[in-house]
Amino acid sequence: MIGRLNHVAIAVPDLEAAMTQYRNALGANVGAPQDEPDHGVRVVFIELPNTKIELLYPLGEASPINGFLQKNPAGGIHHICYEVEDIAAAAKQLTGTGARVLGDGTPKIGAHGKPVLFLHPKDFNGCLIELEEI
């Protein structure tokens, strides 16, 4: 069911500093920040030859990233994203195995303009998983 790794998301306490570090220290191709109000985050994608890194920064007080950064003030890996061909079929298969889809189970449009869902980290060894339809 799952396809390739789409990205690894890292929550950061200072988006500009993180962008500069990836650009200057690692020589990475760092994209422009984009606000994702439906998800409560500002994101920046770093393009790698085989995948992407997504830097996450809180967008407002209600952002889910605020809680993560309170527990992890230096930031850290927030989630990993896998590609799926059919997000509705993937959700049905996963819930059939007992996995929990976060929210009301309805896909939202993600930062790439495609439907996404998140899976409860307690069902996947403590890792928050995002599925993105390709």
ABEGO torsion letter per residue (X at the ends): XBBBBABBBBBBABAAAAAAAAAAAAGBBBBBBBBBAAAGBBBBBBBBAABBBBBBBBBEAABAAAAAAAABAAEEBABBBBBBABAAAAAAAAAAAGBBBBEAGBBBBBAAGBBBBBBBAAABGGBBBBBBBX
